Amino acid sequence: MTKFANKTCVPCKSDTPPLGGEDLNALRRQAPEWEVVEEHHLRRRLRFKNFREALDFVNRVGELAEEQGHHPDVGFGWGYAEVTVWTHKIDGLTESDFIFAAKVDAL
């Protein structure tokens, strides 16, 4: 995922088709920590020692989201955070979702 972490999320057009088939599978193999759910979104649950570490991580994800203009759903609690990402404009996955996932992995 390192090559994706160096890229920037780019907005797609509303007529951009969501990833599927072999295109999606090729990217999926490069994101082993992320679950591809129904070919629609990526999800990763991360564990932390306590609430403070989870909160700090969530705040870093929030800053990253603003910087990239790509906004995931984020949930967290004591010792965990969960990040779910997809491209809302097309209601599916694009390369930018994998770029964002790689950047989350690098936090």
C-alpha atoms as one frame of an Amber mdcrd trajectory, in Angstrom:
protein
   0.000   0.000   0.000   3.045   2.284   0.204   2.684   3.357  -3.421  -0.895
   4.428  -2.683   0.100   6.331   0.448   2.174   8.676  -1.731  -0.768   9.534
  -3.986  -3.511  12.090  -3.408  -7.237  11.354  -3.428  -8.886  12.881  -6.469
 -12.571  13.675  -6.898 -14.346  11.522  -9.440 -17.118  12.453 -11.816 -20.628
  11.230 -11.130 -20.491   9.030 -14.252 -17.359   7.209 -13.067 -18.198   3.520
 -12.660 -17.391   1.964  -9.288 -14.602  -0.589  -9.203 -15.582  -4.195  -9.630
 -14.307  -7.513 -10.909 -10.572  -7.921 -11.486  -9.866  -4.188 -11.092 -11.251
  -4.342  -7.564  -9.551  -7.661  -6.815  -6.151  -6.275  -7.838  -6.519  -3.391
  -5.397  -8.001  -5.652  -2.700  -4.833  -7.762  -2.718  -2.809  -4.644  -1.950
  -4.934  -3.788   1.110  -4.824  -6.965   3.213  -5.752  -5.183   6.470  -8.966
  -3.835   4.932 -12.176  -5.759   4.403 -13.993  -5.122   1.120 -17.679  -5.245
   1.998 -20.122  -6.166  -0.786 -17.814  -4.524  -3.365 -19.145  -1.247  -1.962
 -16.867  -0.037   0.828 -13.645  -0.704   2.715 -13.646  -1.282   6.447 -10.894
  -1.680   9.004 -11.129  -2.088  12.763  -8.038  -1.098  14.714  -7.194  -1.888
  18.342  -5.631   0.487  20.868  -4.512   0.264  24.487  -7.144   2.692  25.744
  -9.702   5.361  24.888  -7.116   8.167  24.579  -5.113   6.329  21.924  -8.288
   5.576  19.957  -9.364   9.221  20.203  -5.948  10.466  19.083  -6.095   8.141
  16.080  -9.607   9.272  15.171  -8.491  12.906  15.320  -5.590  12.136  12.966
  -8.006  10.381  10.576 -10.225  13.478  10.700  -7.319  15.755   9.808  -6.330
  13.424   6.980  -9.905  13.405   5.674 -10.009  17.187   5.554  -6.602  17.348
   3.881  -7.577  14.796   1.224 -11.177  15.945   0.749 -12.213  12.311   1.233
 -14.410  11.674   4.251 -14.859   8.230   5.833 -17.293   7.090   8.457 -15.420
   6.694  11.739 -16.553   5.043  14.950 -14.571   4.459  18.108 -14.702   3.558
  21.772 -12.474   2.233  24.504  -9.597   0.454  22.775 -10.839   0.484  19.196
 -11.585   2.587  16.121 -13.339   1.536  12.925 -12.909   3.331   9.612 -15.285
   2.773   6.683 -14.591   4.469   3.364 -16.216   4.628  -0.063 -16.810   7.269
  -2.706 -20.175   8.769  -1.871 -20.604  10.472  -5.255 -20.816   7.132  -7.069
 -21.928   5.011  -4.090 -19.040   2.588  -4.561 -15.286   2.179  -4.568 -12.638
   4.047  -6.549  -8.855   4.059  -6.434  -9.080   7.093  -4.112 -10.644   4.881
  -1.439  -7.578   2.651  -1.527  -5.338   5.721  -1.466  -7.151   6.940   1.636
  -6.896   3.483   3.228  -3.127   3.451   2.625  -2.824   6.886   4.221  -4.787
   5.659   7.259  -2.427   2.675   7.497   0.514   5.101   7.539  -0.830   7.133
  10.487
